[in-house]
Amino acid sequence: MKIVILDGYCLNPGDLSWDGLRALGSVTVHDRTAAADTATRLAGAEIVFTNKTALTAEVFAATPTLRYAGVLATGYNIVDVAAARARGITVTNIPTYGTASVAQHAFALLLELTQHVGLHDQAVRGGEWSRSPDWCFSKTPLVELSGKTLGIVGYGRIGRATAAIGRAFGMRIVAADARQEGDGAEWRGIDELLGESDAVSLHCPLTPETNGLMNAARLRLMKPTAFLLNTSRGPLIVNQDLADALNAGVIAGAGLDVLDVEPPQHGNPLIGAKNCIVTPHMAWATREARARLMDIAVENLRAFLSGVPVNTVS
């Protein structure tokens, strides 16, 4: 059985093993695959794994041997699921693997915005402490989180994990989610949540309703001392509106791990905006989370081969 991994590098840059999949078939691993090469690389394959390489109707039509497509991520919009279903191809995803890692990263962003650890480390390395007339100094105002309100937009697994960290810091938790059920959060509508919160963390899926959720009007509802965090999906935020709000002091800062186009295009207004921290979609990528993802991918394929597929989306 021929197994092809189209873009394995982000999952496994060399610190994990593909042996779990190799036990199930003949595995070919490509670090990256250009769209023009996808069908050629899948020639004769029965099994394909992909992260961000698109599996279109045209690709499926050109590879009639395919029986299974495993997405090495939670989001599966890069697969034409309807086309796969029409050809009898099972599609699976990895529904949960990085909950703790993403929640941790959300707070890493918030702590950098409130404590500016990196900025002060650079100042010390540059000799500013040595030259200081005082025994300590700070270059920016510092913010204590205890007693502040953390607003969680999207109270699923990652939202709840982020809330748990917030509680450990002594923060009050308010949440906006259509389900309004959970572990003691105070429920609010999105606009009310924005007005109450000292920090807002986005953890909702990207849908037609949430696309552009954080626009100029919504940003103006936030406190001028508040911070916005996004470790979910880039298009939840209107780039220019957030950049304008940051540069004008409408809100105090933003920490983003995702953008609407990745890698970012030249001229993205958020890169270089005032008090805006941007990390390269790395919240999911701890070794522990990637190892869980790998294990689940193997188990997904094993279940499919045994005739009882799990985590199917097709």
Buried (B, 14 or more C-beta within 10 A) or exposed (E): EBBBBBBBEBBBEEEBEBEBBEEBBEBBBBEEBEEEEBBEBBEEBBBBBBBBBBBBEBBBEBBEEBBBBBBBBBBBEBBBBEBBEEBEBBBBBBEBBBBBBBBBBBBBBBBBBBBBEEEBEEBEEEEEBEEEEEEEEEEEEEBEBEEBBBBBBBBBBBBBBBBEBBBEBEBBBBBBBEEEEBEEBEBBEBEBBBBBBBBBBBBBEBEEEBEBBBBEEBBBBBBEBBBBBBBBBBBBBBBBBBBBBBBEEBBBBBBBBBBBEEEBEEEBBBBEBEBBBBBEBBBBBBEEBBBBBBBBBBBBBBBBBEEEBEBEBB
